[in-house]
Amino acid sequence: MSYLPGSASLLQDIDKRMMVVLRDGRTLLGILRSVDQFANLLLHRTIERIYVGNKYGDIPRGIFLVRGDNTFLIGEIDEEKEANLPLEKVSFEEILQAQTVETEKKLEKERIRTKFFRERGLTYVPDAAQEEMI
């Protein structure tokens, strides 16, 4: 099997179920329908999967266009392994609530850390991803 360079190698994955992790941390699962020279992806029957602890929830998104520069990771899904995940599937309302609680805990931890450093005359700069949440 010969592999093509760059986004052209995704041509062999057309009509396969793929997982795409975006630069902002979101995870999308869908059927890859199209790809272009800029690695822009068109996903069909897309769901956004949110993981919190040992639980996950799916939010239906339909047809989804992902710009190539927003893609962090892409790979084909092994249906057999996905069926045997050691995770509990919950409703999207429940997973969104759990995500909110987790985000609030992270924010509080960052506030405490920032205060700790400030009291000692130091400057603390959170990670860029955490900075967006604050």
C-alpha positions in Angstrom: 0.0 0.0 0.0 1.4 3.4 -0.9 0.7 6.5 1.1 0.1 9.9 -0.3 1.7 12.9 1.4 -0.3 15.4 3.5 -4.1 15.6 3.4 -4.2 13.5 0.2 -3.7 10.5 2.4 -7.1 11.1 3.9 -8.7 10.2 0.5 -8.5 6.5 1.4 -10.6 7.2 4.6 -13.6 8.7 2.7 -16.8 7.1 3.9 -15.2 5.8 7.1 -16.2 6.7 10.6 -13.5 9.0 12.0 -12.7 10.8 15.2 -11.5 14.4 15.0 -10.0 16.2 18.0 -10.0 20.0 17.5 -7.4 22.4 18.7 -9.9 23.7 21.3 -10.2 20.2 22.8 -13.6 19.2 21.4 -14.0 15.7 20.0 -16.1 15.0 17.0 -17.1 11.6 15.6 -18.6 11.4 12.1 -18.4 9.9 8.6 -15.7 11.5 6.5 -17.4 12.6 3.3 -14.8 15.0 1.8 -11.4 16.4 2.2 -9.5 19.1 0.2 -5.9 20.3 -0.3 -6.1 22.4 2.9 -7.2 19.4 5.0 -10.7 20.9 5.4 -13.0 18.0 6.5 -16.7 17.4 5.8 -18.2 15.1 8.4 -21.7 13.6 8.1 -23.8 12.3 11.0 -21.5 14.1 13.3 -21.7 13.9 17.1 -19.7 15.9 19.6 -18.5 13.6 22.3 -17.8 15.0 25.8 -15.8 13.0 28.3 -16.0 13.7 32.1 -14.3 11.2 34.3 -15.5 7.7 33.4 -18.6 9.1 31.7 -19.3 10.4 28.2 -22.2 12.0 26.4 -23.0 12.6 22.7 -24.5 15.7 21.2 -25.8 15.3 17.7 -24.3 18.0 15.3 -25.3 16.7 11.8 -23.1 17.8 8.9 -20.0 19.5 10.2 -17.3 21.4 8.3 -13.9 21.5 10.0 -11.2 23.8 8.8 -7.9 22.1 8.4 -6.0 24.4 10.7 -8.5 23.6 13.5 -7.7 19.9 13.4 -5.4 18.6 16.1 -5.8 14.8 15.5 -7.8 12.6 13.2 -8.1 8.9 13.1 -10.4 6.0 12.1 -12.7 4.6 14.7 -12.4 0.9 15.5 -16.1 -0.1 16.0 -15.3 -3.2 18.0 -13.1 -1.3 20.5 -15.6 1.5 20.8 -18.3 -1.0 21.7 -16.2 -2.2 24.6 -15.2 1.1 26.1 -14.9 1.0 29.9 -17.0 4.2 30.1 -20.6 4.9 31.0 -22.8 6.6 28.4 -25.1 9.3 29.8 -27.5 11.8 28.3 -26.1 15.0 26.9 -27.9 17.0 29.5 -26.2 15.0 32.3 -22.7 15.3 30.6 -23.1 19.0 30.1 -24.0 19.4 33.7 -20.9 17.3 34.7 -18.7 19.4 32.4 -19.9 22.6 34.0 -19.1 21.3 37.5 -15.7 20.1 36.3 -15.0 23.5 34.7 -16.0 25.4 37.8 -13.7 23.2 39.9 -10.8 23.9 37.5 -11.5 27.6 37.6 -11.6 27.7 41.4 -8.3 25.8 41.5 -6.7 28.4 39.2 -8.1 31.3 41.3 -6.5 29.7 44.4 -3.2 29.2 42.6 -3.2 32.7 41.2 -3.9 34.1 44.7 -1.1 32.0 46.2 1.4 33.3 43.8 0.2 36.9 44.0 0.5 36.8 47.8 4.2 35.9 47.4 4.9 38.6 44.9 5.0 36.3 41.9 3.1 36.3 38.6 1.2 33.2 37.6 0.0 32.8 34.0 -2.4 29.9 33.4 -2.2 27.7 30.3 -3.7 29.2 27.2 -6.6 26.7 27.3 -7.3 27.5 30.9 -7.0 31.2 30.3 -9.9 31.0 27.8 -12.1 29.6 30.6 -11.3 32.4 33.1 
